Amino acid sequence: MFNNASILITGGTGSFGKKFAEMVLKKYNPRRLILFSRDEQKHVEIRRFLFPEQEYPAIRYFVGDVRDLDRLKRAFTGVDYVVHAAAMKHVDMAEYNPQECISTNVIGAQNVINAAIDCGVKKVIALSTDKAANPINLYGATKLCSDKLFVAANSLAGLVETRFSVVRYGNVLGSKGSVIPLFLRQKETGTVTLTDNRMTRFWITLPQGADFVLRSFERMSGGEIFVPKIPSMKITDLANALAPGCEQNTIGIRPGEKLHECMISVDDARQTLELKDYFVIEPSFLWWDQANNHAQNGAKRCEEGFSYTSDNNTRWLSVDELKEMARPFAEAVTEQQS
């Protein structure tokens, strides 16, 4: 599917974009792989140290902002597949700068949709977040709005063959904004800060997230929200794994923060199919025919009252598992300090 294809990643210089590009280049032979991002400095660093052009001739470095529709249209020309990963994602920053968050996460999403349809892109997958289900903060609200836009874009496309789907997952291990670097720094002081010791979160690694997006391109018909089955962890277990023996100081929940995250709400569950390792939230389109989509692959409909939240999960990470998952980040911090 991706061999000899042209692929573009918005937010391509971020944690996910770099990992996705790495996996595509390892598994496939794309004609072009375009990293679209407004961060000039990250483009320079990736070009010099991660994907030098002499070794990766398919890579293109396209400086641009999803807020700029004309620039998106120029970048999307001749592109087959788009991953929309660009977002303003820090909850506290979004609460203080709501206009900026809306401009990137909502208007930017609409720009990506219009550019994809106008340029004849075949498939688009937008990255979402557990915070988009029953949102209580602006970031989650903008991502819910973005999800709605991408699902509805399949009707907006009309006779154009462009199809849109969404991938929704939880906290990404070691990504920008992850709590891991904070705990590792605080470890040296003997005290780590927790907002609330009852807190739980979904947990996924960057390779797992990128691989799930790749597989969702193959599975999608257009309009689905794909949700992987991933483990939960307790914030106290993560603190014990990264900073054993340290005092844990509870400082209170920050604005817009939840105790537990949700990826499928009770209301969403009415439209949800369960498969072996993931869920599919179906669109409520009149033209959607589930018999010709995921139901024929052994999916079963979720029961009334089902929800998928980080505190009712059946799979939990132990302290030892968290230690092993976080080990590369701990080693990197140790190297920097030495």
WORA-V988078 format. One record per run of one state. SS is the DSSP state (helix for helix, strand for strand, loop for the rest). FROM is the first residue (numbers start at 0). LEN is the number of residues. If there is no record, write none. Layout:
BEGIN
[[SS | FROM | LEN] [SS | FROM | LEN]]
END
This chain:
BEGIN
[[loop | 0 | 5] [strand | 5 | 5] [loop | 10 | 4] [helix | 14 | 13] [loop | 27 | 4] [strand | 31 | 6] [loop | 37 | 2] [helix | 39 | 11] [loop | 50 | 8] [strand | 58 | 5] [loop | 63 | 5] [helix | 68 | 8] [loop | 76 | 4] [strand | 80 | 4] [loop | 84 | 6] [helix | 90 | 6] [loop | 96 | 1] [helix | 97 | 22] [loop | 119 | 3] [strand | 122 | 7] [helix | 129 | 3] [loop | 132 | 5] [helix | 137 | 19] [loop | 156 | 6] [strand | 162 | 7] [loop | 169 | 1] [strand | 170 | 2] [loop | 172 | 6] [helix | 178 | 11] [loop | 189 | 1] [strand | 190 | 4] [loop | 194 | 5] [strand | 199 | 5] [loop | 204 | 1] [helix | 205 | 14] [loop | 219 | 5] [strand | 224 | 4] [loop | 228 | 3] [strand | 231 | 3] [helix | 234 | 8] [loop | 242 | 4] [strand | 246 | 4] [loop | 250 | 11] [strand | 261 | 3] [loop | 264 | 1] [helix | 265 | 4] [loop | 269 | 2] [strand | 271 | 3] [loop | 274 | 3] [strand | 277 | 4] [loop | 281 | 8] [helix | 289 | 3] [loop | 292 | 2] [helix | 294 | 3] [loop | 297 | 2] [strand | 299 | 2] [loop | 301 | 6] [strand | 307 | 2] [loop | 309 | 6] [strand | 315 | 1] [loop | 316 | 2] [helix | 318 | 19] [loop | 337 | 1]]
END
